[in-house]
């Protein structure tokens, strides 16, 4: 009781000094960083000559990784806020189908179809969140219900309206549409042309596109992924709202007592997850020119796996958007890399399982050091 | 179990107007009557202890005071004016801060993020409002130094602090944000001896700054160590308020337990309860 009243505190002799290097290393993304280095080292050693690291190859795994990143950002923020969304995959299929129905069957302008779909899907996200915060049920159950409900509609609606499960012809109606270009277009075409002319990247050697570079620009999908990652990272670490996300997931009751509007934060994060799923869906529909009832199958688990590899805690309150992005990169590189390396594609799952387990064990260890959990 | 402590005791004079005054507060949850007419007041610079056994209604009562529950009946006066809180935010902005029994802090988050949770400082860069982390870190380190806690850094997670340190962080946070009334819900119930004395010392330090402290406890010794006045709650009703020195620990203990049974127990345990 006597030394407690001293105005200045002594350093606690029981707390070990931590070296600057160790302190820099101990961060939520470490698992993701180590995994990324390991995966790239592996494929540089075993698949360097396979074309995986020429312009076309890089674009191939970048696009796949960017797809994972888009849904991982949403899943990451939602998981940090303490909730899950298992309806992401079904939402992707549903959003794509709605655009196709609006634009092709009803003949609406594509930009109207896209905007209406975004509004509809984020509203469904809000409904998901509202049910979770109102009933207090685990989001696992509520969104599992929506996994089936949305998938059911995605199969039912095109069958009733068009008598088929795939609606095509979107490329034709999207031609020249300003909003469709934001999801399906490419940027920096000039740079790639110049790179092709300068002989830095490969060009077509014959055919009617002779002389054009094989990779003719960066797809908007990748731009969306980068924009969403930067947005998510800044929101989470640099704003008041980010602090509320951590607080809502860390301990909703304590956060509420401190005046954090926990329900609003959670509902907004459900809406953001739905928004990310819709971005994914629109990009995919514009790329393929069609919408299928089976699109987005199992994407919810892939998003959650990427987030967990990236160091987030399944129960909420801890994680990093950059980590989730690295998790998505690992996912994409492994999936495409095994193909380039000529490995039997079924082994992808074995690889994925091993990486998941390794990253999660490392992340748990790091997290315990940071947070003092026992 | 002596009443002599090293603490200075606040001396609220009789004419002092209470900061908050609660009259005949009732709270019903469906068929359950949690509070059946409780009156309580707190003056500036005093530590008013609210004692009671488990289930006596202590937590319900302070939740009513901090705006979490709305009273079914009864009146609340804050600085002489009648008051109605819509939610805890109203109470916080009026100057009523609560440090809760279990988790006032989120262990996974850093001390500075916890310190400013719900009250984040902001700055504008290019028209966008950002969380002012630099300011938050500086203030946190400074306030923690004042309370006698030496942090490794503002990014240190609260989970790495001891229970007493967490309570102290929570109290420092409330004081920093201009609390006039500080409600401490069983701050010492899960703490060891040394940590308890740290928290009691913090209470004393806070009281000297002119803040009214409501100290909820079911431990008579802890209450007697810092309390100026004592109110005992039993089965949703007040059994009266006593000033320091007017009541013995044994009497308090009896009041809390409702007398009878504990007297028998005490006999069989040799007076150690």
Interface residues (C-beta under 8 A of the other chain):
Chain A: X1 X2 X4 X5 X6 X7 X8 X9 X10 X11 X12 X15 X18 X238 X239 X240 X242 X243 X244 X246 X247 X250 X251 X253 X254 X255 X256 X257 X258 X259 X260 X313 X317 X318 X370 X371 X372 X373
Chain B: X6 X68 X88 X89 X92 X98 X100 X102 X103 X104 X105 X106 X107 X108 X109 X113 X116 X117 X118 X119 X120 X122 X129 X130 X131 X133 X145 X146 X148 X149 X150 X152 X157 X159 X160 X161 X197 X198 X200 X201 X202 X205
